[in-house]
Amino acid sequence: MYRISVGTDLVVDATSIGLYPDTTARMPIDTSTLHATMVVCDVIPNPPQTRLITDAIARGCTVLDGLGMLVNQGRIAVKHWTGLTLRPEIMRHALESIFVPQSPSQDDPTEV
């Protein structure tokens, strides 16, 4: 189990741990070492609320989920290639509607 060092400001999970369909996987982090002064980021877009994000919210951290990162990367790409400015809330809603629902049944990969 990894402990986050005192004085850490930013924790970024750039692994695939917790990515659908293995949504019950957990980063080997001692969550008691997460503090409200930290920003915790998880690059996984599906599910948007990974176990790390859930743990960080419970500890009072500021969180950035992978779905938000995906939406903003898409906005930048569309703006670059077409000149259009897209509304992030519409993009996020569209992706949320196709990604794994946030419910206890998400652990069953046959229910999508």
DAQUI-V208988 format. One record per residue. N is the residue number from 1. RES is the residue in three letters. OMEGA is omega in radians with two decimals (NA if undefined). NEAR is the number of other C-alpha atoms within 12 Angstrom. D_CENTER is the distance of its C-alpha to the mean C-alpha in Angstrom with 2 decimals. Layout:
n->N res->RES omega->OMEGA near->NEAR d_center->D_CENTER
n->N res->RES omega->OMEGA near->NEAR d_center->D_CENTER
This chain:
n->1 res->MET omega->3.13 near->11 d_center->20.54
n->2 res->TYR omega->3.06 near->14 d_center->19.37
n->3 res->ARG omega->3.09 near->17 d_center->20.06
n->4 res->ILE omega->-3.09 near->21 d_center->18.47
n->5 res->SER omega->3.05 near->17 d_center->21.54
n->6 res->VAL omega->3.14 near->15 d_center->22.96
n->7 res->GLY omega->3.10 near->15 d_center->22.59
n->8 res->THR omega->3.13 near->18 d_center->19.18
n->9 res->ASP omega->-2.99 near->20 d_center->17.46
n->10 res->LEU omega->3.06 near->23 d_center->14.24
n->11 res->VAL omega->-3.12 near->34 d_center->12.12
n->12 res->VAL omega->3.02 near->26 d_center->10.00
n->13 res->ASP omega->3.13 near->29 d_center->8.84
n->14 res->ALA omega->3.10 near->19 d_center->9.95
n->15 res->THR omega->3.07 near->19 d_center->11.09
n->16 res->SER omega->-3.13 near->24 d_center->10.79
n->17 res->ILE omega->-3.13 near->25 d_center->10.95
n->18 res->GLY omega->3.13 near->31 d_center->9.44
n->19 res->LEU omega->3.08 near->32 d_center->9.41
n->20 res->TYR omega->0.19 near->28 d_center->11.62
n->21 res->PRO omega->-3.09 near->25 d_center->14.40
n->22 res->ASP omega->-3.01 near->20 d_center->14.00
n->23 res->THR omega->3.12 near->31 d_center->11.51
n->24 res->THR omega->3.13 near->23 d_center->13.72
n->25 res->ALA omega->-3.08 near->19 d_center->13.41
n->26 res->ARG omega->3.02 near->24 d_center->12.69
n->27 res->MET omega->3.13 near->28 d_center->12.64
n->28 res->PRO omega->-3.12 near->18 d_center->16.23
n->29 res->ILE omega->3.02 near->23 d_center->15.68
n->30 res->ASP omega->-3.03 near->18 d_center->18.12
n->31 res->THR omega->3.08 near->29 d_center->16.00
n->32 res->SER omega->3.12 near->21 d_center->19.25
n->33 res->THR omega->3.00 near->25 d_center->19.00
n->34 res->LEU omega->-3.11 near->33 d_center->15.97
n->35 res->HIS omega->-3.05 near->28 d_center->17.71
n->36 res->ALA omega->3.13 near->24 d_center->17.28
n->37 res->THR omega->-3.08 near->20 d_center->18.22
n->38 res->MET omega->2.94 near->27 d_center->15.15
n->39 res->VAL omega->-3.12 near->26 d_center->12.16
n->40 res->VAL omega->-3.12 near->36 d_center->9.12
n->41 res->CYS omega->3.04 near->33 d_center->6.53
n->42 res->ASP omega->-3.03 near->38 d_center->4.25
n->43 res->VAL omega->-3.12 near->31 d_center->5.38
n->44 res->ILE omega->3.13 near->33 d_center->4.90
n->45 res->PRO omega->-3.06 near->36 d_center->5.55
n->46 res->ASN omega->0.14 near->34 d_center->7.49
n->47 res->PRO omega->3.13 near->38 d_center->7.01
n->48 res->PRO omega->-3.13 near->38 d_center->4.48
n->49 res->GLN omega->3.10 near->35 d_center->5.25
n->50 res->THR omega->3.11 near->42 d_center->5.72
n->51 res->ARG omega->3.10 near->33 d_center->8.90
n->52 res->LEU omega->3.12 near->44 d_center->8.04
n->53 res->ILE omega->3.11 near->37 d_center->6.16
n->54 res->THR omega->3.12 near->29 d_center->9.20
n->55 res->ASP omega->-3.13 near->27 d_center->11.52
n->56 res->ALA omega->3.09 near->35 d_center->10.76
n->57 res->ILE omega->3.14 near->25 d_center->11.40
n->58 res->ALA omega->-3.14 near->18 d_center->14.44
n->59 res->ARG omega->3.09 near->22 d_center->15.65
n->60 res->GLY omega->-3.13 near->20 d_center->15.56
n->61 res->CYS omega->2.92 near->27 d_center->13.19
n->62 res->THR omega->-3.08 near->26 d_center->11.85
n->63 res->VAL omega->3.01 near->36 d_center->8.05
n->64 res->LEU omega->-3.11 near->31 d_center->6.23
n->65 res->ASP omega->-3.09 near->33 d_center->2.84
n->66 res->GLY omega->3.11 near->33 d_center->3.76
n->67 res->LEU omega->3.07 near->35 d_center->5.99
n->68 res->GLY omega->3.11 near->29 d_center->7.65
n->69 res->MET omega->3.13 near->24 d_center->8.28
n->70 res->LEU omega->3.12 near->24 d_center->9.72
n->71 res->VAL omega->-3.10 near->29 d_center->11.72
n->72 res->ASN omega->3.03 near->24 d_center->13.14
n->73 res->GLN omega->3.12 near->20 d_center->14.08
n->74 res->GLY omega->3.12 near->23 d_center->15.80
n->75 res->ARG omega->-3.14 near->24 d_center->17.55
n->76 res->ILE omega->-3.13 near->19 d_center->18.89
n->77 res->ALA omega->3.14 near->16 d_center->20.12
n->78 res->VAL omega->3.12 near->18 d_center->21.81
n->79 res->LYS omega->-3.13 near->15 d_center->23.39
n->80 res->HIS omega->-3.02 near->13 d_center->24.63
n->81 res->TRP omega->-3.04 near->11 d_center->26.13
n->82 res->THR omega->-3.07 near->12 d_center->27.42
n->83 res->GLY omega->-3.13 near->11 d_center->27.66
n->84 res->LEU omega->3.05 near->13 d_center->25.91
n->85 res->THR omega->-3.10 near->17 d_center->23.49
n->86 res->LEU omega->3.12 near->20 d_center->21.02
n->87 res->ARG omega->-3.05 near->17 d_center->19.57
n->88 res->PRO omega->-3.11 near->22 d_center->15.78
n->89 res->GLU omega->3.10 near->15 d_center->15.91
n->90 res->ILE omega->3.12 near->16 d_center->17.85
n->91 res->MET omega->-3.13 near->23 d_center->15.62
n->92 res->ARG omega->3.14 near->27 d_center->12.50
n->93 res->HIS omega->3.14 near->16 d_center->14.86
n->94 res->ALA omega->3.13 near->14 d_center->16.23
n->95 res->LEU omega->3.11 near->23 d_center->13.08
n->96 res->GLU omega->-3.10 near->24 d_center->12.14
n->97 res->SER omega->3.14 near->17 d_center->15.75
n->98 res->ILE omega->3.12 near->17 d_center->15.58
n->99 res->PHE omega->-3.11 near->25 d_center->12.39
n->100 res->VAL omega->3.11 near->29 d_center->12.72
n->101 res->PRO omega->3.11 near->24 d_center->13.72
n->102 res->GLN omega->3.14 near->23 d_center->12.28
n->103 res->SER omega->3.12 near->16 d_center->15.54
n->104 res->PRO omega->-3.12 near->12 d_center->17.42
n->105 res->SER omega->-3.11 near->15 d_center->18.59
n->106 res->GLN omega->3.14 near->25 d_center->15.26
n->107 res->ASP omega->3.14 near->22 d_center->16.60
n->108 res->ASP omega->-3.06 near->17 d_center->19.42
n->109 res->PRO omega->3.10 near->17 d_center->18.67
n->110 res->THR omega->3.13 near->10 d_center->21.84
n->111 res->GLU omega->3.14 near->15 d_center->20.52
n->112 res->VAL omega->NA near->18 d_center->18.56
